[in-house]
């Protein structure tokens, strides 16, 4: 699993097109926050996947080293208590733009992600049964910054939202 530039997420042409759209939406949304005076950090994961293992259950995104270091520094003395989740789906792929927010310091971290809904059903059921989604922003050496969300619904594909 290598670190890919943001515009070249793995998969077919439709997946790459959807990913580019999420990254473009992230840039525009982060710009709106900056215009309101917020500190922002836009992340560009090289990989994004739902995981369910002994060490991690949730959404796992792999970051380039410098972005991870920026994230680690930014989150060190802040409490990210709010989140906005923008979700779209196309051909079985769920695209997310997660905006982790610390309203007190007016700081926002933008995390684009995607996963294949069909192959992730069992993992999604585990997340839903646990009643929380953990977002792991990590480096290849497995250091990570974790965001925990008690409302999993915004992260789910449409097919699981009303079950």
C-alpha positions as semicolon CSV with decimal commas, in nm:
position;residue;x (nm);y (nm);z (nm)
1;X;0,000;0,000;0,000
2;X;0,180;0,312;-0,120
3;X;0,107;0,675;-0,063
4;X;-0,064;0,805;-0,375
5;X;-0,113;1,168;-0,467
6;X;-0,465;1,288;-0,390
7;X;-0,576;1,295;-0,752
8;X;-0,474;0,937;-0,823
9;X;-0,674;0,725;-0,581
10;X;-0,679;0,357;-0,677
11;X;-0,958;0,210;-0,884
12;X;-1,130;0,261;-1,213
13;X;-1,197;0,583;-1,400
14;X;-1,531;0,644;-1,222
15;X;-1,366;0,606;-0,881
16;X;-1,086;0,846;-0,975
17;X;-1,342;1,096;-1,105
18;X;-1,546;1,073;-0,785
19;X;-1,233;1,111;-0,577
20;X;-1,126;1,423;-0,770
21;X;-1,471;1,571;-0,706
22;X;-1,438;1,511;-0,330
23;X;-1,093;1,671;-0,324
24;X;-1,225;1,972;-0,521
25;X;-1,521;2,004;-0,283
26;X;-1,280;1,988;0,009
27;X;-1,072;2,276;-0,130
28;X;-1,382;2,490;-0,186
29;X;-1,530;2,416;0,157
30;X;-1,199;2,476;0,334
31;X;-1,176;2,809;0,152
32;X;-1,516;2,908;0,290
33;X;-1,398;2,828;0,643
34;X;-1,076;3,027;0,593
35;X;-1,280;3,323;0,467
36;X;-1,466;3,312;0,802
37;X;-1,135;3,325;0,989
38;X;-1,095;2,955;1,073
39;X;-0,763;2,769;1,075
40;X;-0,793;2,479;0,831
41;X;-0,598;2,170;0,739
42;X;-0,680;1,981;0,420
43;X;-0,563;1,621;0,415
44;X;-0,488;1,416;0,104
45;X;-0,499;1,044;0,192
46;X;-0,319;0,799;-0,032
47;X;-0,557;0,523;0,071
48;X;-0,893;0,496;0,244
49;X;-1,063;0,180;0,367
50;X;-1,302;0,050;0,631
51;X;-1,122;-0,178;0,875
52;X;-1,233;-0,427;1,136
53;X;-0,939;-0,585;1,314
54;X;-0,805;-0,641;1,665
55;X;-0,623;-0,308;1,648
56;X;-0,866;-0,083;1,459
57;X;-1,232;-0,078;1,366
58;X;-1,360;0,213;1,160
59;X;-1,248;0,425;0,871
60;X;-0,874;0,422;0,810
61;X;-0,700;0,681;0,593
62;X;-0,327;0,681;0,520
63;X;-0,156;1,020;0,508
64;X;0,173;1,141;0,369
65;X;0,429;1,202;0,646
66;X;0,427;1,585;0,634
67;X;0,045;1,602;0,644
68;X;0,036;1,358;0,932
69;X;0,285;1,573;1,125
70;X;0,072;1,884;1,057
71;X;-0,237;1,698;1,180
72;X;-0,064;1,570;1,491
73;X;0,057;1,919;1,576
74;X;-0,282;2,082;1,506
75;X;-0,482;1,835;1,716
76;X;-0,244;1,823;2,012
77;X;-0,411;2,092;2,226
78;X;-0,755;2,111;2,070
79;X;-1,085;1,931;2,129
80;X;-1,261;1,839;1,805
81;X;-1,615;1,808;1,933
82;X;-1,818;1,878;1,617
83;X;-1,824;1,712;1,279
84;X;-1,987;1,768;0,943
85;X;-2,005;1,474;0,704
86;X;-2,078;1,526;0,336
87;X;-2,159;1,197;0,161
88;X;-2,213;1,093;-0,196
89;X;-2,243;0,756;-0,368
90;X;-2,168;0,637;-0,717
91;X;-2,153;0,281;-0,852
92;X;-2,120;0,125;-0,508
93;X;-1,850;0,361;-0,383
94;X;-1,929;0,589;-0,090
95;X;-1,740;0,919;-0,095
96;X;-1,707;1,122;0,224
97;X;-1,578;1,462;0,315
98;X;-1,541;1,467;0,693
99;X;-1,491;1,805;0,857
100;X;-1,362;1,764;1,211
101;X;-1,421;2,090;1,401
102;X;-1,301;2,256;1,719
103;X;-1,543;2,550;1,746
104;X;-1,362;2,705;2,043
105;X;-1,041;2,761;1,848
106;X;-1,220;2,784;1,511
107;X;-1,008;2,504;1,368
108;X;-1,124;2,253;1,107
109;X;-0,957;1,943;0,966
110;X;-1,084;1,822;0,628
111;X;-1,059;1,447;0,567
112;X;-1,173;1,310;0,230
113;X;-1,237;0,936;0,224
114;X;-1,406;0,664;0,024
115;X;-1,495;0,297;0,058
116;X;-1,666;0,023;-0,141
117;X;-2,008;-0,029;0,017
118;X;-2,059;-0,378;-0,124
119;X;-1,740;-0,533;0,011
120;X;-1,767;-0,342;0,340
121;X;-2,113;-0,450;0,454
122;X;-1,991;-0,668;0,742
123;X;-1,757;-0,392;0,865
124;X;-2,037;-0,137;0,841
125;X;-2,265;-0,365;1,042
126;X;-1,996;-0,387;1,312
127;X;-1,963;-0,008;1,316
128;X;-2,339;0,031;1,341
129;X;-2,366;-0,231;1,619
130;X;-2,086;-0,057;1,813
131;X;-2,274;0,271;1,781
132;X;-1,964;0,468;1,692
133;X;-1,734;0,527;1,401
134;X;-1,365;0,579;1,458
135;X;-1,174;0,774;1,195
136;X;-0,806;0,684;1,198
137;X;-0,576;0,927;1,019
138;X;-0,245;0,746;1,013
139;X;0,102;0,710;0,874
140;X;0,236;0,390;0,727
141;X;0,420;0,315;1,053
142;X;0,076;0,293;1,223
143;X;0,102;0,613;1,428
144;X;-0,243;0,767;1,414
145;X;-0,471;1,048;1,519
146;X;-0,819;0,923;1,603
147;X;-1,155;1,098;1,585
148;X;-1,454;0,919;1,742
149;X;-1,815;0,975;1,631
150;X;-2,124;0,859;1,821
151;X;-2,359;0,913;1,527
152;X;-2,263;0,666;1,255
153;X;-2,553;0,741;1,022
154;X;-2,383;1,015;0,815
155;X;-2,101;0,773;0,730
156;X;-2,327;0,489;0,610
157;X;-2,436;0,420;0,253
158;X;-2,798;0,499;0,173
159;X;-2,885;0,127;0,175
160;X;-2,797;0,098;0,547
161;X;-2,921;0,432;0,674
162;X;-3,281;0,327;0,731
163;X;-3,241;-0,035;0,838
